[in-house]
Amino acid sequence: MKNNDTIAAIATPRGHGGIGIIRISGPLVTKVAYVILGKIPKKRQAEYLPFRNKDGLILDQGIALFFSSPDSFTGEDILELQGHGGPVILDLLLQQIISLSGLRIARPGEFLERAFLNNKLDLIQAEAIADLIDASSIQAARAAINSLQGIFSERINELVELLTNLRVDIESTIDFSEEKIDLFSKIKIESRINNLITRIDSIQNNANYGCLLREGMKVVIAGKPNAGKSSLLNALVGNDVAIVTPIAGTTRDVLREHIYFLDGMPLHITDTAGLGHSFDEVEKIGIERARFEIEKADHVLLIIDSTTTPTPIIDQYIYWSIIDCLPTNIPITIIRNKADITGEKICISEIKGYPIITISAKINLGVDFLLTYLHKIIGFTSSTEGIFLARRRHLDALETAAKYLGQCKLKLTNYYANEIELLAEDLRLAQQALSEITGEFSSDNLIKKIFSTFCIGK
Ligand code: GDP
């Protein structure tokens, strides 16, 4: 796809730094080079030159790099001006560039979008660049590199190829409409579908892990007022982020804090207002918001004050909390807090299928034990070997593809001749879902939406 306009943007972060880079891409790059540099720099060679305005006044001096189409990042002519990293000087230079006719400031992610539209990379790789820049841990950065190198794309492309072959075989049967799938062919098709389902399953496992590494996990601390929710948050995060006070109902609004641990996976821990019944309007709002947060949680730590809730009434407490407040589909771990007062041992036990961990948040007793436990139940390992970073949209597309393959298999098992078209349709939809992941088949809206979330200069 050809773009007639030429775009420019500051590619380095705003602020003061040693170097600031302006990137220009499009058909008018050579015109910009003539105006600003007085010449077109040699391709792919760094040239040290003055950067001038239209009247010949020197604004800055630095390195100019020219990449000609199609051998550039975007596939178009690109000029990079590496000047001094001050906001005033960079803005001045950018103003000069975009004042030339046919030039404009790039939209967020537009360089990457052009690279994608010119087949320089697929959608997974474009997203991987954004994820690499935004990576919050070494593991996430490594996984983003794996995606950028094409590990994820290759696995999707392999699948798409297998699906295409299967579709060709099945659709050719439709062409001979009198022909029916004999038993032997049916077994072979079923085994090919099974193979595809197994492969998707394995990619899903990996993608789930990659998504966890990118997005982390949301853990919500819930419980009655004064049970020690804020104290637990402080103990986990390691500093006094929440106000801890003996007056019930202090955490009136939802507090948010996240920590980085578990081998690079961000764990977003949210402390909530105390669950329970309140007549105070502000507290009521806090409690409502607590429920709202709990509904979005991947895991709930339901904290119990062990001094006021001895073991025999825990059942009732859990019953009350779950029936009254907590959704049943979210995993819950019960935390028996204030073990320093009751003298209970730090341990893990179980009641009615709910794990119970005894700790003391105030004196930091058993908090490491709790972290190790969370680490274990999430099933997170430190190895990033072959792990690629994934997004929710990838998981959704994989699930859709698996769903259509499952449907196709079911129809095949209950096969009768006039359903061949339906088998073919399921396979087509499965392939479409997979192709959306790499962007081979994606609506313009989806593409625009994805790239608009990237920042300017990317
Ligand atoms: P929240 O309302 O559930 O957030 O409870 P807080 O974290 O504000 O704690 C309420 C009170 O219990 C405070 O006075 C805390 O110091 C105290 N507390 C919290 N955890 C412990 C603990 O493990 N041991 C003891 N002795 N006191 C605790």
Residues whose N, C-alpha, C, O or C-beta is under 5 A from the ligand:
A	BS01	GDP	K224 P225 N226 A227 G228 K229 S230 S231 I243 V244 T245 P246 T251 N337 K338 A339 D340 I341 I359 S360 A361 K362 I363
